[in-house]
């Protein structure tokens, strides 16, 4: 991922070079060539996605395309903060690498799980989790909207909650191939390790507001933006609230910057009247630039 951007645009190549120098290793080669099993390790996945997203964002900025507001889903909130100028790209790379490591180390491999519940509203999913907990941890981790809620917690509790969700009318429950149960109380040890590092950063007030995962509210100063990242580790991602807030602020056009198009699909279901485009490769540039002339 990101290889075509780096080959086509010097600003993108320079971003990957900066990432390699900052981390002291060839993150760019891992992004471009794999191997996939190494790229799938969360401590590698997180800086890799941040690097691709930042390269793409810098290219758009160099073309004169500036956001009015920014937001990101989970890890993407770090890319949003880099784009807004809250923290440097180098600091963010180091942080997300440790974030991935801390999250992985918070729960032994195989002890936790995540699953996506489809076709059931958030209140019913919360009931399923409460009914199934039995003293274990299971809760909503991603409130993605449009009848999609991801749950996370201990392996057995997630399985029980999935069965209970089906009883309550869920259309499908799908176990996710993840290495840890993100955005639930089991991540509190990771949050506790990451918090002092986040709070020790040299930061600047963001140039544009960042609508945060934890509460769907715009963060207009560095301190509140950082605190949102602290609490995000063990709190659910309230993506439906984020998009609703963006819409209420007058946003009508969304550009998903970086690899993939998952968020574009979610935004289209939440804010149906909006224009949504993705930007992760050179082929996408014309469609994004055309928006500037609408």
C-alpha positions in Angstrom: 0.0 0.0 0.0 1.1 3.5 -0.8 3.7 2.4 -3.4 1.9 4.0 -6.4 1.7 7.3 -4.5 5.4 7.2 -3.6 6.3 6.4 -7.2 4.1 9.2 -8.7 4.6 12.1 -6.3 7.8 13.4 -4.6 5.9 14.7 -1.6 4.6 11.1 -0.9 8.1 9.6 -1.4 9.5 12.1 1.0 6.9 11.2 3.6 7.8 7.5 3.5 11.5 8.5 3.7 10.7 10.6 6.7 8.9 7.6 8.3 11.9 5.3 7.6 14.3 7.8 9.1 12.1 8.4 12.1 11.6 4.8 13.0 15.1 3.7 12.0 13.8 0.9 9.7 12.4 0.5 6.3 8.7 0.9 7.0 8.2 1.9 3.4 9.5 -1.5 2.1 7.1 -3.2 4.5 4.2 -1.1 3.1 5.2 -1.6 -0.5 6.3 -5.2 -0.5 5.2 -6.9 2.8 5.4 -9.7 3.8 1.8 -9.6 4.8 2.3 -11.6 8.0 4.7 -8.9 9.3 2.5 -6.1 8.1 -0.5 -7.6 9.9 1.2 -7.3 13.3 -0.6 -4.4 14.9 2.7 -2.6 16.0 3.5 -2.5 12.2 0.0 -2.0 10.8 -0.6 1.1 12.8 2.5 3.2 11.7 2.1 1.8 8.1 -1.5 3.0 7.8 -0.5 6.4 9.4 2.3 6.8 6.9 0.1 6.1 3.9 -2.6 8.4 5.2 -0.2 11.2 5.9 1.5 10.8 2.5 -1.9 11.1 0.8 -3.0 14.0 2.9 0.3 15.9 2.2 -0.3 15.5 -1.5 -3.8 16.9 -1.2 -2.4 19.8 0.8 0.2 20.5 -1.8 -2.6 20.7 -4.4 -4.3 23.4 -2.3 -7.0 21.1 -0.9 -7.5 21.9 2.8 -10.1 20.3 5.2 -12.6 22.4 7.1 -12.8 19.7 9.8 -11.0 16.3 10.3 -11.9 13.0 12.0 -10.5 9.5 12.0 -11.8 6.1 13.1 -9.6 4.6 15.9 -6.0 4.8 14.6 -7.2 7.3 12.0 -7.7 9.9 14.7 -3.9 10.1 14.9 -3.7 10.8 11.2 -6.3 13.4 11.7 -4.2 15.1 14.4 -1.2 15.0 12.2 -3.2 16.6 9.4 -4.5 19.3 11.8 -1.0 20.0 13.2 -1.6 18.9 16.8 1.5 16.6 16.7 4.3 16.0 14.4 4.3 13.0 12.0 7.5 11.7 13.6 6.0 11.8 17.1 2.8 10.2 15.8 4.7 7.3 14.2 6.5 6.5 17.4 3.4 6.7 19.4 1.2 4.5 17.3 3.9 1.8 17.1 3.9 1.7 21.0 0.1 2.0 21.0 0.0 -1.2 18.9 2.5 -2.9 21.1 0.7 -1.9 24.4 -2.6 -3.0 23.0 -1.2 -6.4 22.0 0.5 -6.9 25.4 -2.6 -5.9 27.4 -4.4 -9.2 26.7 -2.8 -12.5 26.0 -3.2 -13.7 22.4 -6.4 -15.8 22.1 -7.9 -14.5 25.4 -9.8 -11.7 23.8 -12.0 -11.4 20.7 -14.1 -9.0 18.6 -17.2 -9.6 16.5 -19.4 -7.4 14.3 -23.1 -7.5 15.0 -25.2 -6.6 11.9 -28.9 -5.6 11.9 -29.3 -4.8 15.5 -29.4 -1.3 17.0 -26.9 -0.1 19.6 -29.3 -0.4 22.6 -30.1 -4.0 21.8 -26.4 -4.8 21.3 -25.7 -3.2 24.7 -28.4 -5.4 26.2 -26.9 -8.5 24.6 -23.5 -7.6 26.1 -25.0 -7.0 29.6 -26.9 -10.3 29.4 -23.8 -12.2 28.3 -21.1 -10.7 30.5 -21.4 -13.1 33.5 -18.6 -11.3 35.2 -16.4 -11.0 32.1 -15.8 -8.0 29.9 -17.8 -7.6 26.7 -19.1 -4.3 25.3 -19.6 -2.2 22.2 -16.2 -1.2 20.7 -17.2 0.5 17.4 -20.6 2.1 17.0 -20.4 2.4 13.3 -24.0 3.2 12.5 -26.4 1.7 9.9 -27.0 -1.3 12.1 -23.3 -2.2 12.5 -21.9 -2.5 16.0 -18.5 -4.2 16.8 -18.2 -5.8 20.2 -15.1 -6.6 22.1 -14.0 -8.4 25.3 -13.0 -11.7 26.6 -13.3 -14.6 24.1 -16.1 -16.5 25.8 -18.1 -13.4 26.7 -18.0 -12.2 23.1 -19.2 -15.6 21.9 -22.1 -15.5 24.4 -23.0 -11.9 23.5 -23.0 -12.9 19.8 -25.5 -15.7 20.6 -27.6 -13.4 22.6 -27.6 -10.8 19.9 -28.9 -13.4 17.4 -31.7 -14.2 19.9 -32.5 -10.5 20.0 -32.8 -10.3 16.2 -29.3 -9.7 14.8 -29.1 -10.6 11.1 -25.5 -11.8 11.4 -22.7 -12.0 13.9 -19.2 -12.3 12.4 -16.0 -12.9 14.4 -13.3 -10.6 13.4 -9.7 -11.7 12.7 -8.0 -9.4 15.1 -5.1 -9.9 17.5 -6.6 -8.1 20.5 -10.0 -6.8 21.8 -9.6 -3.1 21.0 -11.7 -0.3 22.6 -13.0 -2.1 25.6 -12.1 -2.2 29.3 -9.5 -4.9 28.7 -7.4 -2.1 27.0 -7.1 -0.1 30.2 -3.6 -1.3 30.9 -2.6 -0.1 27.4 -4.3 3.3 28.0 -2.4 3.7 31.3 0.9 3.0 29.6 0.2 5.3 26.6 -1.3 8.2 28.6 1.9 9.7 30.0 3.6 9.5 26.7 0.7 11.3 24.9 0.6 14.0 27.7 4.4 14.5 27.4 4.3 15.4 23.7 5.1 18.8 22.4 1.9 19.8 20.8 0.2 22.7 19.0 -3.4 23.7 18.9 -4.9 22.1 15.8 -5.4 24.3 12.7 -8.9 22.8 12.2 -11.1 21.1 14.8 -10.8 17.3 15.2 -14.1 15.5 15.9 -13.2 12.9 18.4 -14.1 9.2 18.7 -14.8 9.3 22.4 -17.7 11.8 22.3 -18.3 13.0 18.8 -17.3 16.5 19.9 -14.9 18.9 18.1 -11.5 19.4 19.8 -10.1 22.8 19.1 -7.1 22.9 21.4 -4.2 20.5 21.9 -5.0 19.5 25.4 -8.5 18.3 24.6 -7.3 16.6 21.4 -4.7 14.7 23.4 -7.1 13.7 26.2 -9.5 12.3 23.5 -6.7 10.1 22.3 -5.9 8.9 25.8 -9.4 7.8 26.5 -10.0 6.4 23.1 -7.8 3.4 23.8 -10.4 1.7 26.1 -13.5 3.6 25.0 -15.8 2.8 22.1 -15.4 4.5 18.8 -18.6 6.5 18.3 -18.4 6.8 14.6 -22.0 7.4 14.0 -21.9 10.3 16.4 -18.8 11.7 14.7 -20.4 11.7 11.3 -23.6 13.2 12.7 -21.6 16.0 14.3 -19.7 16.6 11.0 -23.0 16.8 9.2 -24.4 19.2 11.8 -21.4 21.5 11.3 -22.3 21.8 7.7 -20.1 19.2 6.1 -21.4 17.9 2.8 -18.3 16.4 1.3 -16.1 13.8 2.8 -12.7 12.6 1.5 -11.4 9.3 3.0 -7.7 9.7 2.9 -5.5 6.6 3.1 -5.8 2.9 2.3 -9.2 1.3 1.9 -12.7 2.6 1.6 -14.5 1.2 4.7 -15.2 4.6 6.2 -16.7 5.9 2.9 -19.2 3.1 3.0 -20.2 3.9 6.6 -20.5 7.6 5.9 -22.7 7.0 2.9 -25.1 5.0 5.2 -25.1 7.6 8.0 -25.1 10.9 5.9 -27.0 9.8 2.8 -27.0 13.2 1.1 -23.3 13.7 1.3 -20.7 13.4 -1.4 -18.1 10.8 -0.4 -14.8 10.0 -2.2 -11.7 8.0 -1.4 -8.1 9.0 -1.9 -5.5 6.3 -1.6 -3.9 6.1 -5.0 -2.9 8.4 -8.0 -6.0 7.2 -9.8 -8.2 8.9 -7.2 -6.7 12.3 -7.5 -8.8 13.6 -10.3 -12.1 12.9 -8.5 -10.9 14.7 -5.4 -9.6 17.7 -7.3 -12.9 18.0 -9.1 -14.6 18.6 -5.8 -12.7 21.8 -5.3 -14.5 23.2 -8.4 -18.0 22.2 -7.4 
